[in-house]
Amino acid sequence: MLIARAPVRISLGGGGTDLKAYYGRYGGMVVSAAINKYFYAVISTSRWNDGIQIISSDYHTFYRYDPRQPFFANGSLQLPRAVLDHFHVERGYNLFLASEVPPGTGLGSSGSVAATLVHVAATLRDITLSKKEIAETAAYVEIEKLGMPVGKQDQYAAAFGGMNVITFDPEGVTVEPVRMSDSVLTQLEQSLLLFFTGSTRESSKILHEQKRASEEDQEPVVNALHAIKALAQEVRRRLETGDLDGFGELLHRAWEHKKTLASSITNPFIDRCYDLARRNGAIGGKITGAGGGGFLMLYCPLRHQEAVTAALEREGVVRMDFRFDFRGATVLLNTLRS
């Protein structure tokens, strides 16, 4: 048996500038933090030696196929099939997939899935990959092999773990840790809140709209992305100098810009919850990921968290506790070598 996992992430600044349509011309930058909610893959050998069986608890589905047949992208399990095809995994295996958070909730779960599966498939093939190679391979499978309209933030956050500044340009990607004292890091972790809005969304529609606007050089969208990138640079400075309330204000300003990127990033319910949180003491926040649903992330001083939580839970949203993750994509158990 082989068990591996990778974390999901929260984006603290720069989200949207990791799409190639933007960073290919202007360069992109995000500040991203991995959290201790994970996607897991469990693989074992199968008696059906010439085929692979995949079971997904998230999608409540099962699929069995012959990997020697030509690959085609189709269905909710196309990502695991694409990764296994990329590494030419052809012998019989059972693959069980499960996540601690629902898909489509804005925490970068598809990047976490891809990074976990790349680590699994490489291990099965006895290939040692660096964290950067895991991230790049995961991004290649999602973006190039499957044509998904996603950026590269999620795969890098999942592969590396930790809190990082990730910079994108046509020549490549660089990852630098945010340099914070332990006390500031602890205070930040305690001051960030996640609330599940009760709805998931298909991010591809939002990302397609943003991608098209960037490719067409639509001035409002491109200018908003310029502003979001500039705010991400300031987010880094505020975090590294320990100005966490200032960071919270930047989250609010970035959210105002983000809402202009596509028509379905927010809705009246999200706006009502966000305004309610601000009235009860949260300084800033945003909907995680592409938008449209999923988790509402807030920066809120400890003294106001009880009031904010009570107000939002009356609206039907549910708080999810978390901590930062610093391990990234990891193999937890491997007995297949024997």
C-alpha positions in Angstrom: 0.0 0.0 0.0 1.1 3.6 -0.8 -0.5 6.6 0.9 0.3 10.2 -0.1 -1.3 13.6 0.6 -0.9 17.2 -0.3 -2.4 20.3 1.4 -4.9 22.8 0.0 -4.2 26.5 0.3 -5.4 29.9 1.0 -4.3 32.8 -1.2 -3.3 35.9 0.8 -2.6 38.1 -2.2 -2.1 38.2 -6.0 -4.7 35.6 -6.9 -5.5 35.7 -10.7 -2.0 36.9 -11.7 -0.9 33.3 -11.9 -2.8 32.7 -15.1 -0.5 32.6 -18.1 -2.8 34.9 -20.1 -1.7 37.6 -17.6 1.8 36.6 -16.3 3.0 35.7 -19.8 2.9 39.5 -20.6 3.2 41.3 -17.3 4.6 38.8 -14.7 2.6 37.5 -11.8 3.0 37.2 -8.1 1.0 35.5 -5.3 1.4 35.2 -1.5 0.0 31.8 -0.7 -0.3 29.6 2.5 -0.8 25.9 2.6 -3.2 24.7 5.3 -3.7 21.4 7.1 -6.6 20.2 5.0 -5.5 17.5 2.7 -6.2 15.5 -0.4 -5.3 11.8 0.1 -4.5 9.1 -2.4 -4.3 5.4 -1.3 -3.1 2.9 -3.8 -2.8 -0.9 -3.6 -2.1 -3.7 -6.0 -5.0 -5.3 -7.7 -5.6 -8.9 -8.8 -6.7 -7.4 -12.2 -3.1 -7.0 -13.3 -3.7 -5.3 -16.6 -6.1 -2.6 -15.4 -6.6 0.2 -12.9 -9.6 0.9 -10.7 -10.3 4.4 -9.3 -12.7 5.2 -6.5 -13.5 8.8 -5.6 -15.3 9.5 -2.3 -15.7 13.2 -3.3 -17.5 12.5 -6.5 -19.2 9.3 -5.3 -18.0 7.4 -8.4 -16.0 4.4 -9.5 -14.1 3.8 -12.7 -12.2 0.8 -14.1 -10.2 1.0 -17.3 -7.4 -0.6 -19.3 -4.4 1.9 -19.2 -3.0 0.4 -22.4 -5.9 2.0 -24.3 -5.4 5.5 -25.7 -6.0 8.2 -23.1 -8.9 10.6 -23.6 -10.0 13.5 -21.3 -13.5 12.9 -20.1 -15.5 12.8 -16.8 -14.8 13.7 -13.2 -11.9 11.3 -13.0 -10.0 12.6 -16.0 -7.2 14.2 -13.7 -6.1 10.9 -12.0 -6.2 9.1 -15.4 -4.2 11.9 -17.0 -1.5 11.7 -14.3 -1.2 7.9 -14.5 -1.1 8.1 -18.3 1.7 10.8 -18.1 3.9 8.4 -16.0 2.9 5.3 -18.1 1.5 3.5 -15.0 0.1 0.4 -16.7 0.0 -2.5 -14.1 -3.0 -3.3 -12.0 -3.7 -0.9 -9.1 -6.6 0.1 -7.0 -6.6 3.9 -6.4 -8.8 5.5 -3.7 -9.1 9.3 -3.6 -10.5 11.4 -0.8 -10.3 15.1 0.3 -10.9 16.8 3.6 -12.7 19.7 1.9 -15.3 19.5 -0.9 -14.1 20.1 -4.4 -15.1 23.5 -5.9 -14.7 25.5 -2.7 -11.8 27.8 -3.7 -9.0 26.2 -1.7 -7.0 25.0 -4.8 -8.1 21.4 -4.4 -7.5 20.4 -8.1 -3.8 21.5 -7.7 -3.7 19.5 -4.5 -5.1 16.4 -6.3 -2.6 16.9 -9.2 0.4 17.3 -6.9 -0.6 14.2 -4.8 -1.1 12.0 -7.8 2.1 13.2 -9.4 4.0 12.2 -6.2 2.2 8.8 -6.2 2.8 8.0 -9.8 6.5 9.0 -9.7 6.9 6.9 -6.6 5.3 3.9 -8.3 7.8 4.4 -11.2 10.7 4.8 -8.7 11.3 8.4 -9.9 12.5 11.0 -7.4 11.1 14.4 -8.0 11.9 17.7 -6.3 9.0 19.8 -5.0 9.5 22.1 -8.0 9.3 19.2 -10.4 6.1 17.9 -8.7 4.5 21.3 -9.1 5.6 21.8 -12.7 4.4 18.3 -13.7 1.1 18.8 -11.9 0.6 22.1 -13.7 1.6 20.6 -17.1 -1.0 17.9 -16.7 -3.8 20.3 -15.7 -3.0 23.1 -18.1 -1.4 21.5 -21.1 -2.6 17.9 -21.1 -6.2 18.6 -20.0 -6.6 22.2 -21.1 -7.9 23.4 -17.8 -8.2 27.2 -17.4 -6.2 27.3 -14.2 -3.1 29.1 -13.0 0.0 27.7 -11.3 -0.4 28.9 -7.8 -2.3 25.8 -6.5 0.2 23.2 -7.7 3.1 25.0 -6.2 1.3 25.7 -2.9 0.4 22.0 -2.6 3.9 20.7 -3.6 5.9 23.1 -1.4 3.7 23.7 1.7 4.4 26.6 3.9 3.7 30.3 3.3 5.5 31.5 0.2 5.8 34.3 -2.3 5.5 32.6 -5.7 6.5 34.7 -8.7 5.5 33.8 -12.3 7.0 34.9 -15.6 7.6 33.4 -19.0 11.0 32.1 -18.0 9.8 30.2 -15.0 8.5 30.2 -11.4 10.4 31.1 -8.2 9.3 30.3 -4.7 10.5 32.2 -1.7 9.3 31.8 1.9 7.6 34.8 3.6 10.1 35.8 6.3 8.1 36.2 9.5 8.9 35.7 13.1 7.3 32.8 14.9 5.1 35.1 17.0 3.8 37.0 14.0 3.1 33.7 12.2 1.2 32.4 15.2 -0.8 35.6 15.4 -1.7 35.5 11.7 -2.8 31.9 12.0 -5.0 32.7 14.9 -6.5 35.8 13.1 -7.5 34.1 9.8 -11.0 32.6 9.7 -12.6 30.4 7.1 -16.4 30.1 6.7 -18.0 27.6 4.3 -20.8 29.4 2.5 -22.6 26.1 1.8 -22.2 26.3 -2.0 -19.6 25.0 -4.4 -18.9 26.4 -7.8 -17.4 25.4 -11.1 -14.4 27.7 -11.3 -13.7 27.1 -15.0 -16.5 29.5 -16.2 -15.0 32.3 -14.0 -11.5 31.6 -15.1 -12.4 31.3 -18.8 -13.9 34.8 -18.5 -10.9 36.2 -16.8 -8.5 34.5 -19.2 -10.4 35.8 -22.2 -10.4 39.4 -20.8 -6.6 39.2 -20.2 -6.0 37.8 -23.7 -8.1 40.6 -25.2 -6.3 43.2 -23.1 -9.6 44.4 -21.7 -8.5 47.5 -19.7 -10.7 47.1 -16.6 -9.6 43.5 -16.0 -6.0 44.1 -16.8 -5.8 47.2 -14.6 -7.5 45.3 -11.7 -4.9 42.5 -12.0 -2.1 45.1 -12.0 -3.6 46.5 -8.8 -4.0 43.1 -7.2 -0.3 42.3 -8.0 0.8 45.6 -6.5 -1.2 44.8 -3.4 0.4 41.4 -3.2 3.8 43.0 -3.0 2.5 45.2 -0.2 1.0 42.2 1.5 4.4 40.6 1.6 5.9 43.7 3.2 3.1 44.0 5.8 3.5 40.4 6.8 7.3 40.5 7.0 7.2 43.7 9.1 4.4 42.3 11.4 1.7 44.8 10.4 -1.1 42.3 10.5 -4.0 44.8 10.7 -2.5 46.6 7.7 -2.5 43.2 5.9 -6.2 42.9 6.8 -6.9 46.3 5.2 -5.1 45.1 2.0 -7.2 42.0 1.9 -10.3 44.3 1.7 -8.8 46.5 -1.0 -7.8 43.4 -3.1 -11.3 42.0 -2.7 -12.8 45.2 -4.1 -10.6 44.8 -7.2 -11.2 41.1 -7.5 -14.9 41.6 -7.8 -14.3 43.4 -11.1 -12.5 40.5 -12.8 -15.6 38.5 -13.8 -19.3 38.8 -13.5 -20.0 35.8 -11.1 -17.2 36.2 -8.6 -19.6 37.4 -5.9 -23.4 37.4 -5.3 -25.8 39.1 -2.9 -25.5 36.4 -0.3 -21.7 36.6 -0.3 -21.8 40.4 -0.2 -24.2 40.3 2.8 -22.0 37.9 4.7 -18.9 39.9 4.0 -20.5 43.2 5.1 -21.9 41.6 8.2 -18.4 40.3 9.1 -16.9 43.8 8.6 -19.6 45.4 10.8 -18.8 42.9 13.6 -15.1 43.5 13.6 -13.4 41.7 10.7 -10.9 44.0 9.0 -10.8 42.4 5.5 -11.4 39.2 3.6 -12.4 37.6 0.3 -14.0 34.6 -1.2 -11.2 32.0 -1.7 -10.2 30.9 -5.2 -11.8 32.0 -8.4 -15.0 33.2 -6.5 -18.6 32.5 -6.8 -18.9 30.3 -3.6 -16.9 28.1 -1.4 -15.1 29.6 1.6 -15.2 33.1 2.9 -11.8 34.0 4.3 -11.5 36.8 6.9 -8.8 38.5 8.8 -10.3 39.3 12.2 -8.6 40.2 15.5 -9.1 37.7 18.3 -11.3 40.1 20.3 -13.9 40.2 17.6 -14.0 36.6 16.5 -16.8 35.4 18.7 -19.1 38.2 17.4 -18.2 37.6 13.8 -18.6 33.8 14.1 -22.0 34.2 15.8 -23.3 36.7 13.2 -22.2 34.6 10.2 -23.4 31.3 11.7 -26.9 32.9 12.0 -26.7 33.3 8.2 -26.1 29.6 7.8 -22.3 29.6 7.1 -20.1 27.3 9.1 -16.6 28.1 10.4 -13.8 25.6 9.7 -10.7 25.7 11.9 -7.3 25.1 10.4 -3.6 25.6 10.8 -0.8 26.2 8.4 1.0 23.2 6.7 4.7 23.3 6.2 5.3 19.8 4.6 3.7 20.0 1.3 3.2 16.9 -0.9 4.3 13.9 1.2 4.3 10.1 1.0 3.0 8.9 4.4 3.4 5.2 3.8 4.9 3.0 1.1 5.0 -0.8 1.5 4.8 -1.5 -2.3 8.6 -1.5 -2.6 8.8 -4.8 -0.9 
